[in-house]
Structure formats: C-alpha cells, structure tokens
Amino acid sequence: MSSDLYLITGATGKTGSTAIEELLSRGARVRAFVHRDDERAAALRARGVQVVCGELLDSHAVRHALRGVTGAYFVYPVMQPQLVDATAYFADAARDAGLRSIVNMSQISARPQAKSRASLSHWYGERVLDWAGTPVTHLRPTFFMEWLTYRFQLPQIVNHDLLKVPAGNGRHAPIAASDQGRVIANLLLNPTPHAGKSYPLYGAVEMSHAELARTLSEVLGREIRYEDESFSACEQRLSQMGLSEHFIQHVVSVYRDYQDGVFAGTNDLVETITGRKPITVGEYVKANIELFRPNTK
C-alpha cells in the first residue's frame, strides 16, 4: 500500500463516496472530511478510512484535515452560499500543507458572465485555486443524473408522472455522480498529466428533456410527460417549497443557460480517464428504480 494519503471532502455525498470506493479498491489510504460523526462516518471507519469532522467554512478544521495529505478532492454544497470563502480557506491550507494536487468540483456554467451567483462563485473559486499554486484540475460537469431526484423534480415524477422544468429545447448528456467519483479518484492517483486543466464532463448520450422523459417512460413502464415550465413559474414553485433564495436563483439561472446551450455537448473524457464508459440514464434509473416508483402504502 502506498504511503500517500488522499482527503475527500463531501465524503458521504454522491461523488465523494464513489471516489472513496475507487481509491480503496486501488489500495489507497483515504481520509474523509464529514459534517457529522454519524453512522455513515462509522461505516467509513470500519473500512479503514480516517474520518475528520468539520465544516469547510471553518478554516481551522480545514487545516487540520489537510495535514499530512498528498492530494485532495474539494466539493462545496450547491445549495449553500460562501463558496469563494470556503475555497480560499482550502487553497491556503493546501498550499501550506504542501499538497501534490487538488481536484476541484466546479460546474459547466462557471464563467465570468454566469447568470447564476453560484456558478459565478465557482468561476472565482477556480481562480483562487489557480492563484494559490497547488496543481489543480477543475471538473465542470453538465447536469448530474441525480438532478432528477432533487426535491423540485422527483415528487412530480413519482406522483404525477411529470417532468416539469424550464428546459425549453435545450440538451445535455446527463452524467452520474458515480462516474464522476471514478474520474476524481483517477485524477488524484495520477495528477501530473491533468494539472492545470479544466475538464467538461458529460454522460453517455446527449438528449432533450422530452427524450429524457421518454427514457424514464421506457424504464418505469408508465408514461412520463415532459412539460416546459416558465422561469417565473419555476421560481414561484421552488419558493413555495421553502427552498433558499440562493438555490432558487441558481436553478432558474442555470436553466436560462441550459436553454442557451451552455449544458450541451459530449466527449469521451470519462472513458479516457477511467477506462470505462459512463452509464446511461436508463441504467441509472434501473439501478435506482425504487426512488421513481409511486408510494402505494
């Protein structure tokens, strides 16, 4: 086993947990940064993972977590503000700890003219990491497949056989968090060829939301309709659900980008980096089919 130690933030989340699985399967030493010392943290310890509890907005906790680390994966919750603050704490601590590499989870809509405040924060977060000097690879995925399971989408699919968002005629190739987790692990284990690069990440097949609804219909065995939603109706619906203003502004803004083609495209980076093709939407839904079935109790 190598003496290298890898820190995974968001260790109990979708991308972080898969990155840990991949690293452990390759014989790597892993330290997990978690918010709470709960049963998920206990399960990680049982597998030989070091566990450190803390918040990314606590600079002292971040410094403690990065001590003795070789490479790290940085991901910040999209629903929360202060991404640039957290990135600055992480970048400074990583530089002082002498890390060999960082893999940073950004998003495809990150750019100086981003409509979403969260996407704009990702852009400046990338710049902070670049300026800090630790070799970094930025990942810019299109919409996750897990986006279908968010509060503002899944209940409509489950209870009303309806996929309703303001996607217009936009297209994207949905990518699973599990495929991204494998990318993250491979970049940490072999950082040099990827240092200083920004990688847009896509899933297997580009599709519209109408095509996405048809795929859901085929797998679930019932008709799922796609209904285009206005931006104002989406904003009002999310507000009535009690979601934060920060998250609502992000969702509505990225769907504006989506309609403008920002999320479209495909490439073979997942297969090139990991040696495996990304999974399809149909495969993802089959693997998580219980989430999409109506509650008959």
N, C-alpha and C positions, 0 to 999 in steps of 0.2 A: 504493500500500500504506500502511496506517495505521502510525503510529509506536508504537501500543500493542503491548505485549508480554505474552503470557499464559504462565504457568507451569502445566505439567501434571505432577502427581505420579502415580506409578503409570503412567508414560508407556509402558511396554511391556506393560502389563496390558490387560484386555479393554475397560474403559470409557475408560481414558486414551488408548489407541491410536486408538480411534474418535473421541474428542474432537479429537485432533491432526489426523486426516484431515479432519474437518469444518472446523476452523479454517484449515488450509492451503487447502482448497478455496474458502474465503471471502477469501483473501488476507491472513490474519492472520500476525503474527510469533509464533513459538512457542519456548518454552524447555522442554525435557524434563528432569525430575528422575528419574534412574535409579539403581539399586543397583550395577550393574556396567557397565563400559565394554566391552561385548561387540559381537557382530555386529549385534544389534538397535540398539544405540546408533549404530554406524557407519551403518546404513541411515537412521536419522533425520538424522544429519549430512548425508548425501548429498542429502537433500531440503531442506536449508536450515534445519533445526531446530537451535537451540542446545542443547547437551547438558551437563548438570551432574551429576556423580556424587556420591552421598552417601546417608545414612540419615536418615529422619525423626526418629530419636531422637538425632541429632547436631545440637544447636541451632546450632552454628557453620556447618555445611553448609546448614542451612535458611535462615539469614540471608543467606548468600552467594547461594543460589538465588533468593531473593525480591528481591534488589537490582535496582531499575530496572523492576520488573514492574508492570503495570496491574491484572491480575486473575489469580486462581489457582484451580485445582481441587485440593482436598485429599481424598485417599483413603488409608486405612490398612489393611494386610492383616488380614482377619478371623481368620486363624489365629494372630496374634501378640498378646500382651498389651501393656500400657502405651500404649493408645490415648490416654488422657487426657493423659499426659505429652507425647506427640508433638503433640497438638492444642494444648496450652499453648505449646510452643515455636513452632509455626507461627503461632498467633494473635498472639503478642507480636511476632514478626518481621514479620508482615504489617502490623501497626499501625505499627511503626517505619518500614517501607518506604513507607507511605502508599498502600497498595493501594486501588483503587476498589471491588473486590468479591472475594468468595470464594464458590465453590460447594463445599459440603461433602457428601461421600457418607456418609450415615447409614444407617439401616435401619428398616423398618416397625415392628419390635418395640422400638424405642428409646422408653423411658418410665420414670418413676421406679420403677414396680413390676415392671420387667422381670425375668424369671426367669433369663435369660442374663446372665452377668457382662459379656460383650462388648457385649450390647445396652444394658445399664446404662451402660457406658462411653461408648457412642455418645450416650446422653442427656446425660451430663455434658460430653462433648466439644462437643455443640451449645451448651450453656450457656456454656462457656468462650469459644467464638467469639462468641456474642451479647454477652457482657460486654466483650470486647476492643474492640468498637466498629466494626470494619470491616464494612460492609454484607455480609451473608451470606445465601445461600439454602441451606436444608437439603433434601437429597433422601432420601426414605425409600422405597426400592423394596421390593416383595414379593420372593419368591424369584426369582433370575435363572434363565433357561433353562440357563445354563452350570452350574447346580447339578447337572444330570443328568450332567455329565461329570466330577464330582469322584470321587476315589478310592473313596469308600464307596458310589457308585452305578453308575458306568459299567461296571466289570468284571462286575457282576451282570447288567446289561442285555445286554452283549456275549456273555458266556459261558454265561449261564443263562436268557436271555430273561425276566428277572425284575426288576421294580421293587419294591424292598422297603425301606420306611422306616416310621416310626411316625406316619403322617399321619392315620390314622383316617378320619373323614368330612369332614375339613377341605377347604377350597377356596382356590384362588388363581388369579390371572391371570399366568402366567409372563411375565417381561419379559427381552428380550435385552439384553446389555451394549451392543450396537451402538446400540440405540435410546436407551439412557441416555447414551452418548457424544455423540449428536447433541443431546440436551437440554442437556448440560453446556456444549457449545460455544455454543449459542444463548444460554444464560444469561450466559456470560462476555461475549459480544458485545453483549448488551442487558440489563445487570444492573438498571437502575433500577426497572422495573415489578415485579421479583421480589425485591427486597431485603427482608429481614426475614421471608420466608415459608418455610414448610415444606411440601414437596410430596410426597404419597404417589404413587408411580409404579407403574403396572400395565401389563401386556401387553394383548393384543387380546381374549382370551377367558378368563373365569373357569372353572375346571374342578376336579374332584376328581382324585385320583391314579389312580382307576380309569379315568376319562376320559382322563387323560394317557397311561396305558398303552395304551388303545385307539388314540389318535392315533399313538403310536410304532409300534403294530402295523400300522396302515394305511400308514404311510410306509415302514417297513422290510420289509414283505411277509412278516412272520412274527409269530406271536402272542407278545406281551409281556404277562405276567401281573403284576397288582399284588397284593402280599401285605402286609397290615398287620403291622407289627413292634411288639413291646412295647418300651417305653422301656428296660427293663433289658437286653433282648437287643441292642438297638441300641448301647447303651453298651458292652457286652461286646465286640461285633463290632468297633467302632471302636478299642477298646483293644488288641485282638489285632492290628489293623493297624498299631499303633505310632503312632497319631495322638496329638497332645499332649492333656493333660488340659484345657487351656484351650479347645481346639477341640471336644473331645468334650462338655464341659459346655455349650458354646454350641449345638451341633447338637441335643442331647437337649432342651435348654430351649426352643429355638425351635419344635421340633415339639410341645411342650406348648402353646405359644402358638398354633401352627397349628391344633391340634385345638380350641382355644378361639375360633377365628375371627379372630385378630389379623391374619392374612395375607390375608383375603378382601377382595373389593371390586373395583371397576373405576372408571375415569374416562377423560377424554379429554385429559389433560394433555400426553401425548407428542405427539399430533397438534396440539394448540393451540400448543405452544411451537415445534415443529419444522416444522409444515405437512405432516407425513407420518404415516400410521397406523403403529402398532407392528406388527412382524411376528408371525406366528402360530407356535405350536410346530411345526406341520407344515413351515412354510417354514424354520424354524431347523434342524430335523433334516435336511431335504433338502439344505441348504447345507453341512451338516457330516456327511453320511451315512457317510463312511469311518470316522469315530470310532465309529459304532454297529455296524459290521459285524464279525462274528467273524473272528479271525485264523486263516486256513486254512493258513498256512505250516507 
